[in-house]
């Protein structure tokens, strides 16, 4: 029990590491005062260039994947009665929540998209059908971004589709619950982007 609780706390704290802010500090840039003010990869890309943006994307993705893989390992130490898969989803939710609401920056973090992608990759190690969810959602996100040039629009629509994909391919209460809460958090963090999209003031992706 102590081990499992520690795993969730670890997942939250791992998610809370603000890599966008850290890399900005290394480059003497406060990312919170640049562009949209978000610490995620897209804003880092615009403020500090492709290398910094790619680094933040990879690091945010890896912390989501690592949290889920470790949670799965912890499950292997639990009794047969322990609901391991539900615990893995809980760790996934914890790492995304930590990223969005990091205590290291006054509970104002990123938008959770890259970290959620990492969680989906991690789930592929433990959950049958997770690979289909990953491939479909990433393809959908990429299609929307390529067509519209709006990263935010792709992220919002993919977040909305998250619980639907879990319901279609996995069909467990824990997976759908994770999809609803995580998708909802991501959409909530994009409220300013939604407003700018409606007002036609959202910036398009330029590579």
TAFENSUL-V744870 format. One record per residue. N is the residue number from 1. RES is the residue in one small letter. PSI is psi as a letter, one per 30 degrees, with the letter a starting at -180 (NA if undefined). BURIAL is b if it has 16 or more other C-alpha atoms within 10 Angstrom, else e. Layout:
N & RES & PSI & BURIAL
N & RES & PSI & BURIAL
//
This chain:
1 & x & e & e
2 & x & e & e
3 & x & e & e
4 & x & e & b
5 & x & e & e
6 & x & e & e
7 & x & e & b
8 & x & e & b
9 & x & e & b
10 & x & e & b
11 & x & e & b
12 & x & e & b
13 & x & e & b
14 & x & e & b
15 & x & f & b
16 & x & f & b
17 & x & j & b
18 & x & i & b
19 & x & e & b
20 & x & e & b
21 & x & e & b
22 & x & e & b
23 & x & e & b
24 & x & e & b
25 & x & e & e
26 & x & e & e
27 & x & g & e
28 & x & h & e
29 & x & k & b
30 & x & j & b
31 & x & f & b
32 & x & f & b
33 & x & g & e
34 & x & k & b
35 & x & b & e
36 & x & f & b
37 & x & f & e
38 & x & k & b
39 & x & g & b
40 & x & l & b
41 & x & e & b
42 & x & e & b
43 & x & e & b
44 & x & e & b
45 & x & e & b
46 & x & e & b
47 & x & e & b
48 & x & g & b
49 & x & l & e
50 & x & e & e
51 & x & e & e
52 & x & e & b
53 & x & e & b
54 & x & e & e
55 & x & e & b
56 & x & e & b
57 & x & e & b
58 & x & e & b
59 & x & e & b
60 & x & e & b
61 & x & e & b
62 & x & e & b
63 & x & e & b
64 & x & e & b
65 & x & e & b
66 & x & e & b
67 & x & e & b
68 & x & e & b
69 & x & e & b
70 & x & e & b
71 & x & e & b
72 & x & e & b
73 & x & e & e
74 & x & e & b
75 & x & e & b
76 & x & f & e
77 & x & f & e
78 & x & l & e
79 & x & l & e
80 & x & f & e
81 & x & f & e
82 & x & k & e
83 & x & i & e
84 & x & e & b
85 & x & e & b
86 & x & e & b
87 & x & e & b
88 & x & e & b
89 & x & e & b
90 & x & e & b
91 & x & e & b
92 & x & e & b
93 & x & e & b
94 & x & e & b
95 & x & e & b
96 & x & e & b
97 & x & e & b
98 & x & e & b
99 & x & e & b
100 & x & e & b
101 & x & i & b
102 & x & k & b
103 & x & f & b
104 & x & f & e
105 & x & h & e
106 & x & h & e
107 & x & g & e
108 & x & j & b
109 & x & b & b
110 & x & a & b
111 & x & f & b
112 & x & g & b
113 & x & e & b
114 & x & e & b
115 & x & e & b
116 & x & e & b
117 & x & e & b
118 & x & e & b
119 & x & e & b
120 & x & e & b
121 & x & e & b
122 & x & e & b
123 & x & f & b
124 & x & f & b
125 & x & f & e
126 & x & f & b
127 & x & k & b
128 & x & k & e
129 & x & f & b
130 & x & e & b
131 & x & e & b
132 & x & e & b
133 & x & e & b
134 & x & e & b
135 & x & e & e
136 & x & e & b
137 & x & e & b
138 & x & e & b
139 & x & e & e
140 & x & e & b
141 & x & e & b
142 & x & e & b
143 & x & e & e
144 & x & e & b
145 & x & e & b
146 & x & e & e
147 & x & e & e
148 & x & f & e
149 & x & g & b
150 & x & j & b
151 & x & e & b
152 & x & e & b
153 & x & e & b
154 & x & e & b
155 & x & e & b
156 & x & e & b
157 & x & e & b
158 & x & e & b
159 & x & e & b
160 & x & e & b
161 & x & f & b
162 & x & e & b
163 & x & e & b
164 & x & e & b
165 & x & e & b
166 & x & e & b
167 & x & e & b
168 & x & e & e
169 & x & f & e
170 & x & e & b
171 & x & g & e
172 & x & k & e
173 & x & e & e
174 & x & e & b
175 & x & e & b
176 & x & e & b
177 & x & e & b
178 & x & e & b
179 & x & e & b
180 & x & e & b
181 & x & e & b
182 & x & e & b
183 & x & e & b
184 & x & e & b
185 & x & e & b
186 & x & e & b
187 & x & e & b
188 & x & e & e
189 & x & f & b
190 & x & g & b
191 & x & e & e
192 & x & e & e
193 & x & e & b
194 & x & e & b
195 & x & e & e
196 & x & e & e
197 & x & e & e
198 & x & e & e
199 & x & f & e
200 & x & h & e
201 & x & g & e
202 & x & k & b
203 & x & k & e
204 & x & l & e
205 & x & k & e
206 & x & j & e
207 & x & NA & e
//
